Amino acid sequence: MNIEERIKMFKDVFAPKSGEKILILIDIPHDNIKDSRSWKERREMANDWYKTFEVLSKEIELCIDIHKYKATGFHNAPIPQEIIDIAHKSNLVIALTEYSGTVSLKQVCDTDGSITRCASMPKAEKRMEKTAFIANYNLVQRYATAIEKMLNKANGAEVLFSTYDSLYLDLRNRIAKSDSGICHKVGQFINFPSGEGFKAPYEATIDEINKFGTSKTKGILPINLNGKIVKCIIKNNKIIKVQGKNKKVDELNELLKENDTRRNIAELGIGCNPNAVVTGNILEDEKAGGLHIAYGTSTHLGGKIKSDMHQDICYAKNLPIEAKSLTLINNDGTKTELLNNAKLRYKILK
């Protein structure tokens, strides 16, 4: 993608306006958080985007800044307050980070009187300028909105994985949302590249359980951890046990023990970006026409559990574990097969 093509993408997705303050954020390795080739390339990409905004500012008067902060080490762990303060004073924030700052940055956008819109881009890669970044975002918006509507008509979802495990997700009492790749207005927040509809499952918090009962989310959630498949036993929308006997099982069990809120099943998401490709990069994999499920915090998605992390797991076609089918159980008792053979049925999205 050359500068002219990138400027077109900026205009289509971010619609920068004269006089706006643009903030580009990067996180940096430190102490035991080690650097990597892809992380270095992302920081270089951030500089490329900064320079492109400088070129654009000759046409549209913009104030562009780039700030760095020490990496948190966890996706969606709180980012430093001084960065939050700078973000509050910016019109457009683009976070090209290693570790997602989505939860913190979305709070900036949601604050009363906010002037900010934001694109969170954890683990973005320059090669995406030839794939998911250049999707037809008008079409992506149509698909994402259709999924949002379908999730809002459902009170449950049945998932069958390629490992022959199954999981039921309780979708009652929550409002679905979509991420369509359009970030033009104050308060808007997107992951970029974009393209998904998502819903937080019902968690049965103290203020709800007497009225609606316990959560019906239960089953087995298989996870591929660096080539090792571990199986999480799910009950009442929580990971109650990680099954197996190997180092990865022990590590995940220890992670969950450190903070019980991490056990929460936080999200059911369906990707819908036709240009997204599966490479093992979560940011793009979750948009590639398949399922992703997350555990940890859900408040930024319309749920009620606040944690110190939000970890997505992807199950798109050609990943080590696929969600072979996903069937929505609609409020009227009918069923809708949204995924077949691990692929989104685009043809039913109207």
C-alpha positions as CSV (number, residue, x, y, z in Angstrom):
1,M,0.0,0.0,0.0
2,N,1.5,3.3,-1.1
3,I,0.9,6.6,0.6
4,E,-1.9,7.6,-1.7
5,E,-3.7,4.3,-1.0
6,R,-3.1,4.6,2.7
7,I,-4.5,8.2,2.7
8,K,-7.7,6.9,0.9
9,M,-8.0,4.2,3.6
10,F,-7.6,6.8,6.3
11,K,-10.3,9.0,4.8
12,D,-12.7,6.0,4.3
13,V,-12.2,4.5,7.8
14,F,-11.3,7.5,10.0
15,A,-12.6,10.6,8.1
16,P,-10.1,13.0,9.7
17,K,-11.3,16.6,9.9
18,S,-9.4,19.9,9.8
19,G,-8.1,20.9,13.2
20,E,-8.3,17.5,14.7
21,K,-5.7,16.0,17.1
22,I,-4.5,12.6,15.9
23,L,-2.7,10.4,18.5
24,I,-0.8,7.2,17.5
25,L,0.0,4.9,20.4
26,I,2.7,2.2,20.6
27,D,3.8,0.0,23.6
28,I,7.4,-1.0,24.1
29,P,9.1,-4.1,25.5
30,H,10.7,-3.9,28.9
31,D,12.1,-6.1,31.7
32,N,10.7,-9.6,31.2
33,I,8.4,-8.6,28.3
34,K,10.7,-9.4,25.4
35,D,10.7,-7.8,21.9
36,S,9.9,-9.7,18.7
37,R,10.3,-9.2,15.0
38,S,6.6,-8.6,14.4
39,W,6.5,-6.1,17.3
40,K,9.4,-4.1,15.9
41,E,7.7,-4.1,12.5
42,R,4.5,-2.7,14.1
43,R,6.4,0.1,15.6
44,E,7.9,0.9,12.2
45,M,4.4,0.7,10.8
46,A,3.3,3.2,13.4
47,N,6.0,5.6,12.1
48,D,4.8,5.0,8.5
49,W,1.3,5.9,9.5
50,Y,2.5,9.0,11.4
51,K,4.3,10.1,8.2
52,T,1.2,9.5,6.1
53,F,-0.9,11.6,8.4
54,E,1.8,14.3,8.0
55,V,1.3,14.2,4.2
56,L,-2.5,14.3,4.7
57,S,-2.1,17.3,6.9
58,K,-0.9,19.3,3.9
59,E,-4.5,18.8,2.6
60,I,-6.3,18.8,5.9
61,E,-4.8,20.7,8.8
62,L,-4.1,18.1,11.5
63,C,-2.1,18.0,14.7
64,I,-0.3,14.6,14.8
65,D,1.4,13.1,17.8
66,I,2.9,9.7,18.7
67,H,3.4,8.4,22.2
68,K,4.8,5.2,23.6
69,Y,4.3,3.5,26.9
70,K,5.6,0.4,28.7
71,A,3.7,-2.7,27.5
72,T,1.3,-4.1,30.1
73,G,2.1,-7.8,29.4
74,F,-1.6,-8.8,29.2
75,H,-4.3,-8.1,26.6
76,N,-6.7,-5.4,28.1
77,A,-4.8,-4.9,31.3
78,P,-5.1,-1.2,32.3
79,I,-2.8,1.1,30.3
80,P,-1.0,4.0,32.1
81,Q,-3.1,6.9,33.4
82,E,-0.9,9.5,31.7
83,I,-1.7,7.8,28.3
84,I,-5.4,7.9,29.1
85,D,-5.1,11.6,29.9
86,I,-3.5,12.3,26.5
87,A,-6.1,10.2,24.8
88,H,-8.9,12.2,26.4
89,K,-7.5,15.3,24.7
90,S,-7.3,13.7,21.3
91,N,-9.9,13.4,18.6
92,L,-8.7,10.2,17.0
93,V,-6.6,7.6,18.7
94,I,-4.9,4.8,16.8
95,A,-3.3,2.2,19.0
96,L,-0.7,0.1,17.2
97,T,0.2,-2.1,20.1
98,E,1.5,-5.5,21.0
99,Y,-1.0,-5.9,23.9
100,S,-4.6,-4.8,23.4
101,G,-5.7,-1.6,25.2
102,T,-9.3,-1.9,24.1
103,V,-10.9,-1.9,27.5
104,S,-9.0,1.3,28.7
105,L,-9.4,3.1,25.4
106,K,-13.1,2.3,25.0
107,Q,-13.7,3.9,28.4
108,V,-12.2,7.1,27.0
109,C,-14.6,7.0,24.1
110,D,-17.6,6.3,26.4
111,T,-16.8,9.1,28.9
112,D,-19.4,11.8,29.1
113,G,-18.3,14.8,27.1
114,S,-15.7,12.7,25.2
115,I,-14.2,14.2,22.1
116,T,-12.5,11.0,21.1
117,R,-13.0,8.1,18.7
118,C,-10.6,5.2,18.6
119,A,-9.2,2.3,16.6
120,S,-7.4,-0.4,18.6
121,M,-5.0,-2.5,16.5
122,P,-3.2,-5.0,18.8
123,K,-0.7,-7.2,16.8
124,A,-1.6,-5.5,13.5
125,E,0.8,-6.4,10.7
126,K,1.9,-4.4,7.7
127,R,0.9,-7.2,5.3
128,M,-2.8,-6.5,6.4
129,E,-2.6,-3.5,4.1
130,K,-3.0,-6.0,1.3
131,T,-5.8,-8.0,3.0
132,A,-8.2,-7.0,5.7
133,F,-7.4,-3.3,5.8
134,I,-8.5,-2.8,2.2
135,A,-11.9,-4.5,2.5
136,N,-15.0,-2.9,1.2
137,Y,-16.1,-1.5,4.6
138,N,-19.6,-0.6,3.3
139,L,-20.1,-4.3,2.7
140,V,-18.5,-5.2,6.0
141,Q,-20.9,-2.9,7.8
142,R,-23.8,-4.6,6.1
143,Y,-22.6,-8.0,7.2
144,A,-21.7,-6.9,10.8
145,T,-25.1,-5.2,11.3
146,A,-26.9,-8.3,10.0
147,I,-25.0,-10.5,12.5
148,E,-25.8,-8.1,15.3
149,K,-29.5,-8.3,14.5
150,M,-29.4,-12.1,14.4
151,L,-27.6,-12.3,17.8
152,N,-30.2,-10.0,19.3
153,K,-33.0,-12.4,18.2
154,A,-31.3,-15.3,19.8
155,N,-31.3,-16.5,23.4
156,G,-28.7,-19.2,22.9
157,A,-26.0,-20.7,20.6
158,E,-24.8,-24.3,20.1
159,V,-21.2,-24.8,19.0
160,L,-19.6,-28.0,17.7
161,F,-15.8,-27.9,17.5
162,S,-13.5,-30.0,15.3
163,T,-12.4,-31.7,18.5
164,Y,-15.9,-33.1,18.8
165,D,-16.5,-31.0,21.9
166,S,-19.6,-28.9,22.2
167,L,-20.5,-25.7,24.0
168,Y,-23.8,-24.0,24.7
169,L,-23.8,-20.2,25.2
170,D,-26.6,-18.5,27.1
171,L,-27.3,-15.3,25.1
172,R,-30.3,-14.0,27.2
173,N,-30.4,-10.6,28.7
174,R,-27.6,-9.0,26.8
175,I,-27.5,-6.7,23.7
176,A,-25.4,-7.6,20.7
177,K,-23.1,-5.0,19.0
178,S,-21.1,-4.8,15.8
179,D,-17.7,-3.5,14.7
180,S,-18.0,-2.4,11.1
181,G,-14.8,-0.5,10.4
182,I,-16.3,2.9,10.3
183,C,-14.8,5.4,12.8
184,H,-16.1,8.8,11.8
185,K,-18.0,10.1,14.9
186,V,-17.1,11.1,18.4
187,G,-17.5,8.1,20.8
188,Q,-17.0,5.4,18.1
189,F,-14.6,2.6,18.9
190,I,-13.4,-0.1,16.5
191,N,-10.9,-2.8,16.3
192,F,-9.0,-2.5,13.0
193,P,-9.1,-4.4,10.8
194,S,-12.8,-4.7,11.5
195,G,-15.7,-6.8,10.7
196,E,-17.6,-8.7,13.4
197,G,-20.9,-9.0,15.3
198,F,-20.6,-10.0,19.0
199,K,-22.5,-10.5,22.2
200,A,-21.6,-11.1,25.8
201,P,-23.2,-14.2,27.2
202,Y,-25.5,-13.9,30.3
203,E,-23.3,-14.1,33.4
204,A,-25.9,-14.3,36.1
205,T,-24.5,-11.6,38.4
206,I,-25.9,-11.1,41.9
207,D,-28.4,-8.5,40.8
208,E,-29.8,-10.8,38.0
209,I,-29.8,-14.3,39.3
210,N,-33.0,-14.1,41.4
211,K,-34.9,-12.9,38.3
212,F,-33.4,-14.9,35.5
213,G,-31.7,-17.8,37.2
214,T,-28.2,-19.2,36.7
215,S,-26.4,-18.9,33.4
216,K,-27.0,-21.9,31.1
217,T,-23.6,-21.5,29.4
218,K,-21.9,-25.0,29.7
219,G,-19.9,-27.5,27.9
220,I,-16.2,-27.8,26.8
221,L,-14.1,-25.1,25.3
222,P,-11.0,-26.5,23.6
223,I,-8.0,-24.2,23.3
224,N,-4.8,-24.6,21.3
225,L,-1.9,-23.4,23.4
226,N,1.3,-23.4,21.3
227,G,0.4,-26.8,19.7
228,K,-1.1,-28.3,22.9
229,I,-4.8,-28.7,23.0
230,V,-6.3,-28.2,26.4
231,K,-10.0,-28.5,27.3
232,C,-11.8,-26.0,29.6
233,I,-14.8,-27.3,31.4
234,I,-17.5,-24.6,31.4
235,K,-20.4,-24.3,33.8
236,N,-22.5,-21.3,34.7
237,N,-20.6,-19.3,32.1
238,K,-17.3,-19.9,33.9
239,I,-14.2,-22.0,33.3
240,I,-14.3,-24.3,36.4
241,K,-11.5,-26.6,35.4
242,V,-8.8,-27.0,32.7
243,Q,-8.5,-30.6,31.8
244,G,-5.3,-32.5,31.1
245,K,-1.8,-33.1,32.4
246,N,0.9,-31.0,30.8
247,K,2.7,-27.7,31.4
248,K,0.2,-25.7,29.4
249,V,-2.7,-26.9,31.5
250,D,-0.8,-26.0,34.7
251,E,0.0,-22.5,33.3
252,L,-3.6,-21.8,32.4
253,N,-4.9,-23.1,35.7
254,E,-2.5,-20.8,37.5
255,L,-3.5,-17.8,35.4
256,L,-7.1,-18.4,36.3
257,K,-6.4,-18.9,40.0
258,E,-4.7,-15.5,40.2
259,N,-8.0,-13.7,39.5
260,D,-11.3,-15.5,39.5
261,T,-12.9,-13.0,37.1
262,R,-10.6,-14.3,34.3
263,R,-12.8,-17.4,34.3
264,N,-15.8,-15.5,32.9
265,I,-16.9,-16.4,29.3
266,A,-16.9,-12.8,28.0
267,E,-17.8,-12.9,24.3
268,L,-19.3,-14.8,21.4
269,G,-18.0,-13.1,18.2
270,I,-18.6,-13.8,14.5
271,G,-16.1,-12.4,12.0
272,C,-17.4,-11.0,8.7
273,N,-14.5,-9.4,6.8
274,P,-14.2,-11.2,3.4
275,N,-10.7,-9.9,2.9
276,A,-9.4,-11.2,6.2
277,V,-7.1,-14.3,6.0
278,V,-6.2,-16.8,8.6
279,T,-2.5,-16.7,9.6
280,G,-2.6,-17.3,13.4
281,N,-2.8,-13.5,14.1
282,I,-5.8,-13.1,16.4
283,L,-6.6,-9.6,15.2
284,E,-7.3,-10.8,11.7
285,D,-8.2,-14.4,12.4
286,E,-11.3,-13.2,14.5
287,K,-12.6,-11.2,11.5
288,A,-12.2,-14.1,8.9
289,G,-15.7,-15.4,8.7
290,G,-15.6,-17.7,11.7
291,L,-16.2,-17.9,15.5
292,H,-14.2,-16.4,18.3
293,I,-14.8,-16.8,22.0
294,A,-13.2,-14.8,24.8
295,Y,-12.7,-15.1,28.5
296,G,-12.2,-12.4,31.1
297,T,-13.7,-8.9,31.2
298,S,-17.0,-8.3,29.3
299,T,-18.1,-4.8,30.5
300,H,-16.8,-3.2,27.3
301,L,-19.0,-5.5,25.3
302,G,-22.2,-5.0,27.2
303,G,-21.6,-7.7,29.8
304,K,-21.3,-7.2,33.6
305,I,-18.0,-8.8,34.6
306,K,-14.9,-6.6,35.0
307,S,-11.5,-8.3,35.0
308,D,-7.9,-7.4,34.3
309,M,-7.8,-9.2,31.0
310,H,-9.8,-10.2,27.9
311,Q,-8.4,-13.1,25.9
312,D,-9.9,-14.0,22.5
313,I,-9.6,-17.6,21.1
314,C,-10.3,-18.0,17.4
315,Y,-11.9,-21.0,15.7
316,A,-12.0,-20.0,12.0
317,K,-11.5,-22.3,9.1
318,N,-7.9,-23.7,8.8
319,L,-7.0,-23.0,12.4
320,P,-5.8,-26.0,14.6
321,I,-9.3,-26.0,16.2
322,E,-12.3,-25.0,14.1
323,A,-15.9,-24.3,15.1
324,K,-17.4,-26.7,12.6
325,S,-21.0,-25.4,13.2
326,L,-22.7,-22.7,15.2
327,T,-26.5,-22.7,15.5
328,L,-28.4,-19.8,17.0
329,I,-31.5,-20.7,19.1
330,N,-33.9,-17.9,18.4
331,N,-36.3,-16.3,20.8
332,D,-39.3,-17.9,18.9
333,G,-37.8,-21.4,19.2
334,T,-36.5,-21.6,15.6
335,K,-32.9,-22.3,14.8
336,T,-30.5,-20.5,12.4
337,E,-27.2,-22.2,11.3
338,L,-24.8,-19.3,11.1
339,L,-21.6,-21.3,10.6
340,N,-21.3,-24.4,8.5
341,N,-18.0,-26.3,8.0
342,A,-16.3,-23.5,10.1
343,K,-17.4,-20.9,7.6
344,L,-19.8,-18.0,7.9
345,R,-22.9,-18.3,5.7
346,Y,-22.6,-14.9,4.1
347,K,-25.6,-15.6,1.9
348,I,-28.0,-15.5,4.8
349,L,-26.8,-12.0,5.9
350,K,-29.3,-9.5,4.5
